């Protein structure tokens, strides 16, 4: 599995923590930055991750900003992306099982590194259940086609 990861300046520290987790778990990833703490615009950093996942160059994506809200909104503007804003383990598991989310967004100012690591590990290791949930994903895809 290949993962794309990025943040804005408000998520830099947590992004580094999550990259360390990915290394520990043996996941391949590409870091889309930023490389310092200068103020940046989160849509610019959500875009390469979202486009990379939507195109199939990456299997999943991880986005982090101060709250996760801006990143999730920006990511979900890209066709084919189902980005879930998650700050607890139950939701991380549910969004994979039921929503087949392909990007997760988190907020560094909302959760600490320990919880974030647990959320990401759970999310990456949970499979989509399919079944009745597949019909719902198809309806989400149909909504995208109406644009």
C-alpha positions in Angstrom: 0.0 0.0 0.0 1.3 3.4 -1.0 0.2 6.5 1.0 0.3 10.2 0.3 0.7 12.5 3.3 0.7 16.3 3.7 -0.2 19.0 6.1 -0.3 22.8 6.4 1.8 24.7 8.9 -0.7 23.9 11.6 -0.2 20.1 11.2 3.5 19.9 10.6 4.4 18.3 14.0 1.6 15.7 13.8 2.5 14.9 10.2 6.1 14.1 11.3 4.7 11.9 14.1 2.5 10.0 11.6 5.4 9.5 9.1 7.3 7.9 12.0 4.4 5.6 12.6 4.2 4.7 8.9 7.9 3.9 9.0 7.3 1.7 12.0 4.4 -0.1 10.4 6.4 -0.6 7.1 4.1 1.5 4.9 5.5 3.2 1.8 4.6 6.9 1.6 5.3 10.2 -0.1 5.5 13.4 1.9 4.1 16.4 0.1 5.2 18.8 2.8 5.5 21.5 3.8 9.1 21.4 4.9 9.1 24.2 7.4 6.6 26.0 9.7 6.0 29.0 7.4 2.3 29.8 6.9 0.8 28.1 3.9 -2.6 27.6 2.4 -4.1 24.2 3.1 -5.8 23.7 -0.3 -2.4 23.8 -1.9 -1.3 20.8 0.2 -4.6 18.9 0.0 -4.5 19.0 -3.8 -1.5 16.8 -4.6 -2.6 14.1 -2.0 -6.2 14.1 -3.3 -5.3 14.1 -6.9 -2.7 11.3 -6.3 -5.3 9.1 -4.5 -8.0 9.9 -7.1 -5.7 9.0 -10.0 -4.6 5.7 -8.3 -1.0 6.7 -7.9 -1.6 6.3 -4.1 -3.9 3.9 -2.3 -4.7 6.2 0.6 -4.0 9.7 1.8 -3.5 11.4 5.2 -4.0 15.2 5.6 -3.4 17.2 8.7 -4.0 20.9 9.5 -4.9 22.7 12.7 -8.4 21.2 12.9 -8.6 18.9 9.9 -11.7 20.8 8.7 -10.1 22.8 5.9 -8.1 19.9 4.6 -11.2 17.6 4.5 -13.3 20.2 2.7 -10.6 20.8 0.1 -9.9 17.1 -0.4 -13.6 16.3 -0.9 -13.7 18.7 -3.8 -11.7 16.2 -5.9 -13.8 13.7 -7.8 -13.4 10.2 -6.4 -12.2 11.3 -2.9 -14.0 10.2 0.2 -12.1 12.1 2.9 -13.2 11.6 6.5 -12.4 14.0 9.3 -11.6 11.7 12.2 -10.6 12.4 15.8 -11.5 9.1 17.5 -10.7 5.4 16.9 -14.3 4.3 16.5 -14.9 6.8 13.6 -11.6 5.8 12.0 -12.8 2.2 11.9 -16.3 3.0 10.8 -15.3 5.3 8.0 -13.2 2.4 6.5 -15.8 -0.3 7.1 -18.9 1.7 6.0 -17.7 4.6 3.8 -14.6 3.2 2.2 -12.8 6.4 2.9 -9.6 6.8 0.9 -8.3 9.9 2.8 -8.3 10.7 6.4 -8.0 14.2 7.8 -7.0 15.1 11.4 -6.4 18.3 13.4 -3.1 18.7 15.3 -4.8 21.3 17.6 -7.6 18.8 18.3 -5.8 15.6 19.2 -2.5 14.5 20.5 0.1 12.3 18.8 -0.7 9.1 20.8 -4.3 9.2 19.7 -3.5 10.2 16.2 -1.1 7.3 15.8 -3.9 4.9 17.1 -6.4 6.4 14.7 -4.1 6.1 11.6 -3.1 2.5 12.5 -6.7 1.5 12.9 -7.8 3.3 9.7 -5.0 1.7 7.6 -5.6 -1.8 8.9 -9.4 -1.8 8.5 -11.0 -3.1 5.3 -14.2 -1.9 3.6 -17.1 -4.3 4.4 -18.8 -3.9 1.1 -22.3 -5.4 1.0 -25.1 -2.9 1.8 -22.4 -0.2 2.1 -21.4 -0.6 -1.5 -24.8 0.7 -2.6 -24.3 3.8 -0.6 -20.8 4.4 -2.0 -22.4 4.1 -5.5 -24.9 6.8 -4.5 -22.1 9.1 -3.4 -20.4 8.5 -6.7 -23.6 9.4 -8.5 -23.8 12.7 -6.6 -20.3 13.5 -7.9 -21.5 12.8 -11.5 -24.2 15.5 -11.2 -21.7 18.3 -10.9 
